[in-house]
Amino acid sequence: MSLDTVKNALEHPDVEQPFAELGLKPDEYTRIREILGRRPTSSELAMYSVMWSEHCSYKSSKVHLRQFGDKMPENDAMLVGIGENAGVVDVGQGYAVTFKVESHNHPSYVEPYQGAATGIGGIVRDILAMGARPVAVMDPLRFGAAEHPDTRRVLPGVVAGIGGYGNCLGLPNIGGEIVFDPCYQGNPLVNALCVGVMKHEDIHLAQASGAGNLVILYGARTGGDGIGGVSVLASETFDADGPAKRPAVQVGDPFQEKLLIECTLELFREHLVAGIQDLGGAGLSCATSELASAGSGGMRVELDTVPLRDHTLSPEEILMSESQERMCAVVEPAHVARFMEICDKWDVIATVVGEVTEGDRLEIFWHGEQIVDVPPRTVAHEGPVYERPYARPQWQDTLQADAAERLPRPGTADELKATLLDLVASPNLADKSWVTDQYDRYVLGNTVLAQPEDSGMVRIDEETGLGVALATDGNGRFCKLDPYTGAQLALAEAYRNVATTGARPLAVTDCLNFGSPEDPAVMWQFAETTRGLADACQILGTPVTGGNVSFYNQTGETAIHPTPVVGVLGVIDDVERRTPVGFAEEGQIILLLGDTHEELSGSAWAQVAHDHLGGLPPRVDLERERLLAEILIAGSRDGMIDAAHDLADGGLAQALVEACLTGGHGARVVLAEDLDPTVALFSESAGRAIVAVPRSEEMRFTDMCKVRGLPCARIGVVDGDTLDFQGHFTVALDELRTAHEQTLKALFG
């Protein structure tokens, strides 16, 4: 094909173009022609197609995501909010923390290792682009049925990719989730979170300002891998026969990324960068258009100067390539020589590919011929906005009427014990060490808490002990039953997990994973989820700082459960005062905080014992969640709590098992007499936690709860090598440990 220039586009307006093959709708193609006043060149068409994809433009979700700004709670800690590569919050002592979670779902199904590895690489560069040193990663994961053959194909590759890339970067993996459910068969969710630390004055933004400043592309050479990668893969539905898109998945090189990180941080330290953007989804199309759009002028790029791994690539392919480990910086002319010296020191290829101009156009040239002449905002920030039709599905009432509270319950002590062991050994509740042992959780020496703790925690100042805690949560089963409440439960659990460690919840990031936005039922789920999350953030005072939407997670007509993954970041003044999960000392008093109700629908008990999903999820009381968090934080700060664990999946029984096994001590527990034993053990009522307190602190702690109005019941004592539910059944810790630890090894090891 001959080179398609702007001149050709003017002289040959009726050239047939494959816009539909690039994912553009007829009305979108018409709008592009209206914007340009002519047909687009093939390079312009490539840019618009990737930048207007669902993954990059948020065209189906924008109208709902605005709530996160409209309902944003007052929060003096917010330094950078939605719209940049990642949000930034003030954590005190002059430090700022940036964090974000994103998806790499479809690429990870097509090519599990590289899809997951480059998911980590991409989110790390987002954090780096804000001016921060990345300090930790997390990986919320969802897979199909644990015993399904395709899960055995996908999961080991995903875990190896996350571990291989993150370990090579030298970044600790401090937490995440692994959930199995048949709804994710064919559509695993591979979400990746990164957190970085900087001083306030080190914040950088993605903008190209200052006419005459030079645009420098640095990092890896551009290749044919990832052409139309995540921007296309994440913007369409797989057919029932599975994926056939391997060439579209990016290939990562963590050692190149490590050099890129250290090189970039040195460039920042010497104040050589006026604006910066990583190259992720949509590659150069994204970096150039977003930098120019957010700046005060235009940009001219000489595309033929881009360093290539494959010299057969066409201009369109270079613009669409999502090759990894690349950054784009705007640099004042006086700083270019020093910029190049530092890149050379780190063995990082750096090339001047363009300059900032006085105008308001993004102009791209290929061997002297102009192939792009567009208003950059129309590419990067003024794409289509759809108000997709949405409607509550007809099956929702039937689903909610089928309550799990009606299901048969264990009738004897032996049946209760067998049920507990079944839950403890179920893939979703079983020990995840088979996975987490493949990750380095303690590299860099600042990891304070990591799985199986409720939250990951890292120290960010060695002298003062200042630290941050992070937790991610999301229950697709609850969201299927009621998306509004399910989203709030996801936030509440992550908020609670942060508070149990003693950290004060501060801000939120989210990754919203859904089926096709063209399905009115899916869009209703999305609308309800965003409304629920925005309302809950407003009440809890935790603003959404940024995140990601992942649509088209479905195979044929079968969509995944609506799965909002919510990450909460908290701050703790001194990590030495952190609260762990495990019961570590005999004689500690075990207290149950919060109220237990008959809430079994959507629970792990309903899933494991009956393979059932129906009814209404647990109720949410956000003011109670706030009160519980305040009590847990105060108890940690004042030295009243030795251990704490939130109650969520599996209820009280699972929380006690995990606290006993983690700490290596048993417990004697008395169940509430006014509750059915199944409810007392397995209800998943929200707003609850167990704490272990020294005998000397019991009265002071319970008095604090009484004064503040938080229900607090003494249910047992740390003792022995069994978990003894007095009057019901006793199970040895060795038996629990065997049941808990063998499942994933047997399935995947």
Secondary structure, DSSP 8 states (H G I E B T S, - for coil): -----HHHHHH-TT----TTTTT--HHHHHHHHHHHTS---HHHHHHHHHHTSHHHH-TTTHHHHHHHHHT----TTEEE-TTSSSEEEEEETTEEEEEEEEE-HHHHHHSHHHHHHHHHHHHHHHHHHTT-EEEEEEEEEEES-TTSHHHHHHHHHHHHHHHHHHHHHT--EEEEEEEE-GGGTT--EEEEEEEEEEEGGG-------STT-EEEEEES-B-STTTTHHHHHTTS-B-TT----GGGS----HHHHHHHHHHHHHHHHTT--SEEEE--TTHHHHHHHHHHHHSSSEEEEEGGGS-BS-TT--HHHHHH---SSEEEEEE-GGGHHHHHHHHHHTT-EEEEEEEEESSS-EEEEETTEEEEEE-HHHHHT------------THHHHHHHS-GGGS----SHHHHHHHHHHHHHSTTTS--HHHHTTS-SSTTS-EEE-TTSSSEEEES-TTT--EEEEEEE--HHHHHH-HHHHHHHHHHHHHHHHHHTT-EEEEEEEEEE-S-TTSHHHHHHHHHHHHHHHHHHHHHT--EEEEEEE---EETTEE---EEEEEEEEEES-GGG---SS--STT-EEEEES---S--TTSHHHHHHH----S------HHHHHHHHHHHHHHHHTT--SEEEE--TTHHHHHHHHHHHHHT--EEE---TTS-HHHHHH---SS-EEEEE-GGGHHHHHHHHHHHT--EEEEEEE-TTEEEETTTEEEEHHHHHHHHHHHHHHHH-
